[in-house]
Amino acid sequence: MLLNFFKRPLPVVFSSIIVLAILLWLQSFITNQLVQFSFDKSQMPLYALLTQLFNGNNYIARIVVFAILLTISFYLVHLNSKHILIKQRSYFPSLMYILLASSFLPLQRLNPAIFACLLILIAINYLFSLNEGNNPLDNLFKAGMFVSLAVMFYLPVFIYIFLVFIAVGVLKTSTFRDYVVALLGFLTPWFFYFSYQYLVYDNPLAPFHIIDDVWHSGRTTMDLGPLFKIYCGFIGLLFTVATLFLLKSLSNQKIHIRKYYTVLLWFVAITIFTMLFLPSLSIEMAYIAAFPVAFFVSNYLLNTHNRFWRELFLITMFAMAIAMQFF
């Protein structure tokens, strides 16, 4: 019953998702507690600029982050409508992303990963547009550029430039020029930043010092609690089931849909590698990891014929996401 309600593309579902998001963030808005992360001390240029703009006003900052969360969640719906990753037109990917990204209270605050996530999603939209054959070089340049802008918020996402290179080979017949254009798009924001540091401060090496400082800032350590670990285990199980379901049904999909999911599978692999081996990240990476999981789980829950399991999975996900707001 819960699934049947949320899978419909109706205004009441849209409104319900927003209300649910507000409820999941309500405790953070009321208490205004702030857990310290390593990115509070070591910041990339655009995130440092953002923190200066808010000037310590955590309440306003949290409202902006909440607005970005909603923007990302409904941008997933836009991606699905444009590229038809899931056959059904619904707000379900938005629901999944909000449940996944809102579960951990300490992350309901200003952080660089959520801004980087939005920029990475825009880059992926440009990558998927390569399959349409319109202005491929322009799309590649923009994809590289938006990944670069994401890095200026959150250093660990630099690794997604490799996703851009991989996507070129997956989504189109690639040439050397394609890779050069994508790389130029990635380097362009940094060219302007280096130029700014040189012309204004006569310090062209400043970006290297900032990157070195962030890279060695270390991971934030905290007691996540048993419920969070159980929730992560449950999401891991659900994602595994959803991935196996996808792989089993992928041969029946259209060629361009297979290519899109191949890119997303590479995204998952790169994200896992990043979370395991890069030193300068912590649990905030969940904002970025949540979006492919939202697509895979949505595809499974909307298309599997086993009503019992899909309702059980969704109800459990709701119950645990709500419980984590209090325990």
Disulfide bonds with the S-S distance in Angstrom:
none
